[in-house]
Amino acid sequence: MRLYKKFLDGVPEYLARYYWWAYLWNWGIWLFDHQPVINAILFGQYDKLLKSTLAQVETRPGTKLLQLTCVYGKFTPAMLSGADNEIHLCDVATGQLQLVRRKTLRYADRCHLARMNAECLGYRNDAFDQVIVFFLFHEMPAAARNNTYAEIARVVNPGGSVLVTEYGATPHRHWLYRFVPFRFLLGTLEPFLPGFWQEDVMEKLNGALRQNDKALQGEPGVELCFAGFYRIMRFNIAAR
Ligand SMILES: C[S@@+](CC[C@H](N)C(=O)[O-])C[C@H]1O[C@@H](n2cnc3c(N)ncnc32)[C@H](O)[C@@H]1O
């Protein structure tokens, strides 16, 4: 039996096949939740990405936020300590939910965890004032990304926003991309990244919003990081 099949416990096949070592294997979960490891994976950009993303997180009292899937590091505790609002967090991997629970115990009364597939959310329409997606899309095959855009568009409230922190568009001129062995390594470890690099996130989200009788309000706010290798995008949704 292929090793990854041992991890096929109610998770999408792509997650077990390509990322068991990073998100499903207990030793992997332990290893990757160390700040120096996270920072190395993001080429020293973690604190900048964290700060820029947190600056866009909705903090108005009474707003309801959805963090779509767990992330390693201090992002979720930092978000919870920055405001008093309610945060829902879902992930399909139980090990990830256990990890984030341990890191957010003091906020347990307003940090609601659920095991869920991002492609098929169990929340009602228009449930959230902001949906936050931190480095998820590039780890999904195209069909899973499309399903996830559709679900985000369904659950976000008109007048709310969608915050996406991710790799930038194909970084043709970036020195890392031009270094072919590195590009090969990254493409091997992140097999869906080349497809995501070419994706027009705004077009995809806009199409999904239209299916839900919603629309973007104006142009997205985009902040580039590490010469465009990463980006923080904020999409405001028009009020009805
Ligand atoms: C958000 S990405 C994390 C990115 C980044 N490496 C980090 O930690 O900052 C990884 C998470 O997404 C979860 N995940 C991947 N595909 C999913 C899906 N279809 N539904 C729910 N969770 C998913 C994995 O279980 C994992 O916890």
PDBQT file of the ligand as one rigid body, heavy atoms in Angstrom, charges set to zero:
ROOT
HETATM    1  C1  LIG A 301      -3.751  26.959   5.004  1.00  0.00    +0.000 C 
HETATM    2  S1  LIG A 301      -2.790  25.801   4.343  1.00  0.00    +0.000 S 
HETATM    3  C2  LIG A 301      -1.332  26.357   5.132  1.00  0.00    +0.000 C 
HETATM    4  C3  LIG A 301      -0.397  27.015   4.786  1.00  0.00    +0.000 C 
HETATM    5  C4  LIG A 301       0.945  27.383   5.247  1.00  0.00    +0.000 C 
HETATM    6  N1  LIG A 301       1.864  26.376   4.892  1.00  0.00    +0.000 N 
HETATM    7  C5  LIG A 301       0.940  27.786   6.688  1.00  0.00    +0.000 C 
HETATM    8  O1  LIG A 301       0.838  26.974   7.583  1.00  0.00    +0.000 OA
HETATM    9  O2  LIG A 301       1.017  28.978   6.913  1.00  0.00    +0.000 OA
HETATM   10  C6  LIG A 301      -2.769  24.235   5.080  1.00  0.00    +0.000 C 
HETATM   11  C7  LIG A 301      -3.985  23.778   5.838  1.00  0.00    +0.000 C 
HETATM   12  O3  LIG A 301      -5.045  23.615   4.938  1.00  0.00    +0.000 OA
HETATM   13  C8  LIG A 301      -5.758  22.440   5.261  1.00  0.00    +0.000 C 
HETATM   14  N2  LIG A 301      -6.503  22.046   4.069  1.00  0.00    +0.000 N 
HETATM   15  C9  LIG A 301      -6.021  21.761   2.846  1.00  0.00    +0.000 A 
HETATM   16  N3  LIG A 301      -7.027  21.482   1.987  1.00  0.00    +0.000 NA
HETATM   17  C10 LIG A 301      -8.184  21.617   2.706  1.00  0.00    +0.000 A 
HETATM   18  C11 LIG A 301      -9.552  21.489   2.390  1.00  0.00    +0.000 A 
HETATM   19  N4  LIG A 301      -9.967  21.138   1.178  1.00  0.00    +0.000 N 
HETATM   20  N5  LIG A 301     -10.446  21.731   3.370  1.00  0.00    +0.000 NA
HETATM   21  C12 LIG A 301     -10.068  22.072   4.622  1.00  0.00    +0.000 A 
HETATM   22  N6  LIG A 301      -8.779  22.179   4.985  1.00  0.00    +0.000 NA
HETATM   23  C13 LIG A 301      -7.846  21.971   4.028  1.00  0.00    +0.000 A 
HETATM   24  C14 LIG A 301      -4.691  21.475   5.739  1.00  0.00    +0.000 C 
HETATM   25  O4  LIG A 301      -5.233  20.470   6.575  1.00  0.00    +0.000 OA
HETATM   26  C15 LIG A 301      -3.759  22.414   6.489  1.00  0.00    +0.000 C 
HETATM   27  O5  LIG A 301      -4.082  22.517   7.847  1.00  0.00    +0.000 OA
ENDROOT
TORSDOF 0
